[in-house]
Amino acid sequence: MAMDKAKDLVSTNSVVVFSKTYCPFCVSVKEVLNKLGAQYKAVELDVESDGGEVQNALAQWTGQRTVPNVFIGGKHIGGCDTTTGLHKEGKLVPLLAEAGAVPNASKA
């Protein structure tokens, strides 16, 4: 059930951040996405009634248990270091644009 939920969220949203409201690394990733004007779905696992099960399902699916757990265009990207690293390398905006998550990629 939790695996189905996670896969459904990833397949129906261009960007998904599995997150926890109190996690500073999650906040950093969401701040980067917000600054870029990206549309994304944040799934706060500490608020979801089945958050623990979803986190376990993500660990099985991706091999990553920690949050944030970021997906762009249906592909698993990784966590905070990977996501912010892609941004520093100038590779995050093209990924977001390809996924249709940024309205004006040329200005981002």
Helices and strands as residue ranges (DSSP letters): H 2-12, E 15-19, H 24-35, E 41-44, H 51-62, E 69-72, E 75-78, H 80-88, H 92-98, G 105-107
